[in-house]
């Protein structure tokens, strides 16, 4: 019982250089978001039109931001006491409620989705107030975060009682305030930068969650089709796409932005790292749906335009996001790799534009080739002979 009200402690500062791994509680918390991402993918699978893609992105953003909020708090202020566990448990309930309301999240379930998100933010505000109470040095940052997130939560809560389409105006304003709040605390973040080993691991774990949707897509697509040569080949190419982007992302992942912020005071690079992950994970999740759509299509007929644009556009978004991460040094700084990722995005868009009339297996094969070339380039650049030259160039 003595541990029940143990105050949160600062998890950065003196111990910032220590190796730190995700806790079992954090991994358990992630399971709710596996379900939420699956529900988002299910929505997109049912409607891959422009409006369906827009709705997918609109609902994805608050789901991802909910995960981000808890992750950044735990990175700085975690403590394994009963109070913290109970608050995380409540946040899991709110995330589960969001997942339940996703299916008609822009229609009849939108009030439930908004209330679920709002209560999740309220719990986060309580956590920041609790941290600020016990850690005076962190109080300027925790107070600013608590105020910003509380205002956003209030807007989301009010939106549940406002008719459509005005409801979505409140959503937009709330998410803008949510996203802007960390940007306003620039001077307070210098001494409270995220942990350099823990945060990249957490980002990597969410990336694994969305990559898992691509694997599920291959299994679902093949299991619902009659087995034939073209379907099996397409499934293999689907796995190649997922494996290639796993390779590209995790071979370049690290705590580079946090180290840069700590040594040069460049907090902006941490924020760039954070926000660029949004289009990256949206692209990966949508790519999984694109793979499933190809596997469910008729293998001997030309792939419909909407499906071709979905798979090419989503993987192009991934490639563009990783190019930005390379270019500004928030993962492995490398202009050559950045150029290859940008070139890959252009090539994928070219396939979408000029690939009309291609069979499904041809489209997914071309996407897989572009993805695999990114891996080959990384391997080529990492050869022992090339290490005589600065690998960061």
N, C-alpha and C positions, 0 to 999 in steps of 0.2 A: 504493500500500500504506500510505502514511502516513495515509490517511483511514480505514483499516480499523477502528481502535479509537478513533476520534474520540469523546470523551465527549458525552453529550447536553447541550444548553444550555437554560437557562430561556428560554422564548419569551414570557414576560410580564414586567411590571415596567417597565424603562426603555423598552422598545419596545411597551408595551401600547396606545399610541394610534396606532401605525402601522397602515396598512391591510394586512391579511394574507389571502391566499386559500388555498383547499384545494390541496394539492400533487398532482402526478400520481400519486404513490404512494397517497395517500388515495383518489383517484378509482378507481384500479385495485382497491384493497382493497374498495371498495363493490360491485364487480361480484359478489363472492361472495354478498353479502347480497341482491342482486337474485334470485339463484337460490334462496336460502333462503326469502325471502318468497314466491316463486312456488310452492315446495313446500308451504308453509303454506297458501296459498290453494287449492292442489290438494286438500289434506286436507279443508279445509272444504267444498269443492265436492262431495266424495263423501259428506259427512255434515253436513247443516245442522240436525240436531237439537240439543237443549240440550247433550247430552253431546259432540256434535261441536264446538259453539261453545266449550265449556269446554276441550276438548282443544286447540283452536286457540289459545286464549289462554295455556294452560299452556306450550305449546311456543314461542309467540311471545315470551314474556317473556325467557327466557335468550338467544334469538337477538338480540333488541333490546339487551339488556344487554351482550352481547359487543361489539356495535358501539359502544355508549356508552363502554365501558371504554377501548377503543383510541382513540376520538375525544377523550376528555377528556385522556388521557395525551399524545397528540400535540399537543393545544392548548397544553399547558403546557411540554412537554419535548422537542419534536421535534428531530431532527438528521438530515441526509441522508447518513449514513455507511453503510458496508457492514454493520456490526453491526446497526444499526436496520432496514435493509432485510431482512436475513435473519430477524430476529425477526418483522417484519410478514409475511414469507412463511410462517413457521410458523403464525402466527395465521390466515392465509388457509386453510391446510390444515385447521386445526381447525374453522374455520367451514364449509368445504366438507364435512368429515366430519359436522358437525351436519346440514347440508342433506341429505346422503345418508341419514341415519338418521331424518329427520322423518316419512317416510311411515308407519312403524309406531312412531313415537316414544314412544307410551304403551303399547306392547306388546312384541313381540319385539325391536325395535330400540332400546328404551329404555336398555339398558346401553351401547350404542355412542354414543347421543346424550349420555348422562351423562359418559362418558369424554372425548368430544370437547370438551364444554363445560369440563370440569375442566382439560384440558391447555391450552385457550385462556386460562383464568384464570392458570395457572402461568406462561405466557409473560408475561402482564401483570405478575405479581408480579416476575419477573426484570427487566422494564423499570423498574419503580418502584425496585427495589433498586439498579439501575445508575444511575438518576438521583440517588438519595439519596447514593450514594457520591461522585459528582462535584460535587453542588450542596449544600453544607452547609446553606444557608438553607432548602432545601426538605425537609431530612431528617425533621423532625417529621411532616410531612404524608405523605411517601412511605413512612415506616416504618409509620405507622398504616394506610395503604392496603394495603401489602404484607401486614401481619399479617391484616387483615380478609379480604382476597381469598384469602389462602392457606388460612385456616380454611374458607371457603366452598368452595374448590376441593377440599379434602380430603373434605368431606361429600359432594360430588358424586361424587368418585372412589369412596368407600366404597359409595355407593348402587348402583353398578353390580354389586356382589357381594351385594346384599341382595334378597330376593324381593319381588315386588309383593304387597300395596300398601305395605309398609314403605319400599320404594325411594322412593316419592313423598313420604313424610314427610321423608326426608333432603333431597330436592329442595327442599321448602318451607323447611326450616330453612336450607339453603344460600343460597337466593335472598333470604331475609329478612336474613341476615348481609351478603350482597352489597349489598343496597339500603340497609342501615343504616350501612354503613361510611362513606360520604361524609358522613352526617349527624353522625357522632361527631367529625369533624375540623373543626367549625365555627370554632374560634379559630385553627386553622392555615391556613384557607382565605382569611382576610382579605387577607393579603399575596400570595396566589397565586391570585387570581381568574382565571377563564377570559378568553381574549382576546375583546374586544367585537365584533370584525368576523368573526373566523374561526369561532367557535362557532355563531352564527346561520346562517351559510352551510352548515355541516356538518349542522345539524338540518334545514335546508331541503332538502339533498340527500337525506337519508333519507326525508323527506316526499315528494319527487319519486319515489323508488323505489316507495313504496306507492301513490301516485297512478297510477303506471304500470300497476299491476295492474288499475285500473279501465279503462284504455285497452285492455289485453290482453283483459279480459272482454268489452268491446264487440266486438272483432274476432273472438274465439272464438265468442261467441254468435251473431253474424250469419253467420259462415262455416259454422256447423253447422246452420243453419236454411234452409228454403226462403224465398227473398226474397218478402215480401209487405208491404203498406203498414203494417200494425200493427207488424211486426218492425222495419222501418226507422225508424218514428216512435219506438219504444221505444229503439232504439240512439241516436238523436239526443238523447233525454232523458237517457240514460246518460252521454253526453259532456257534457251541460249540468251534470249533478251534479258530475262530476269537475272541469270548468272553473270552476264556481262556488266550490268549496272551495279550489281552487288560488288563485283570486283573493282570497278572504277571508283565507287564511292568509298569502300572500306580500305582500299589500298592507299588512299590519300587522306584518310581521316586522322585527326589529331587535335591537340590543344593549341595549335598555332595562333588562332585569334586571341585567346586569353593571354598567351605568353606575350604577344605583341602589345596588347592593352596594358599589361603589367609593366613592361619594360619601356614603352614609349607613351603611355597614357592615352592610347587610341581606343577609347571605349566604343567609338562608332563601328569599328571592325567587328566587335562582338555582336552588335545589333544587326549588322549586315549579314553575318553568319546565321543569326537567328531567323530573320525575316526571309532570307533566300531559301531556307528550308521549306517554307510553305509551298511555293510552286513546285519544288522538287518532289515532296511527298504527294501532292495532288496529282502530279504527272505520273508517278509510279503507280498510284492506286488506279488511276484512269487507264493506264496501260494494261493492267491486269484485266480490266473489263474488256478492253480492246482485243486482247488475246482470246478471251472466252467467246466474244462475238465472232471472231474469225473461225474458231473451232466449231461453232454451231451453225455456220453458214454452209450453203451447198458448195462442196469443193470443186464442182465442175462448172460453176457459174461465176461470172465476174463479181468481184466483191463490191457491194453497194458503196456509194460515195460516203455516207455517214460513218460506216465502219472503217473505211480506209482512212478518213480524216481523224477518227478517234485514235487508232493505233499509232499513226504517224505523228499526229499533233501532240499526243501525250508523251511519247518518247522524246520528241523534239523539245518539249518543255523541260523534261529531265536534263537533257543534254545542255540546254541553255543555262539552266540553274547551276549545274556543275561547272560550266565555263565561267560564270560569274564568280563562283567560289574560288576557283583557281586564280582568276585574274587579279582579285583583290587580296589574295593570300590568306583567305579564311580557312582553306584547307591547304594542301601542299601548294605553295606559290610556284607557278610554272606557266610562263606565257605560251610555251609550245603546247602544253596539254590544254590550256584554255582555248587556243586556236583550233585544236582538233575537236574539242567539244562543240565549239561554235560551228565549225564546218559540218559536224555531224547533224546539228540541228537544221542547218540549211539543206543538207542532203535529204533529210527526212521530210521536210516540207516540200521539196521537189518531188519526192515519191508521191506525196499526197496530191500535188497539183497535176502531175503528168501520168499518174498511175491508173487513170480511169481505164476500165476494161481488163485489168489484170485479175488473174485468179487469186483466191485467198492465200494459197500456199506461196504464190509469187510475192505478194505484198509482205507477208510475215517473214519470208526469206530475206527480202531486201532490208527490212528493218533489223533483222538479226545480224546481217552482214555489217551494216553501219554500226551497230552496237558492239560487235566483236572487234571491229577495227580499232575502237577506242582502247580495248584491252591490249591488242597487239602493239599499239603505239606505246602504251605504258611499259610493256615488257621490253620493247626495243630500246626505249630511252633508259631503262634501268639496267641494261647490259653492263657487265664489269668494265668493258672498254670505254663506255661513255662516261664513266665516273671520273675520268681524267679531266672532263669538262664540268663546270658547275652545273649540277642537275637542276638548279632552281631557274636557270635561264629559259 
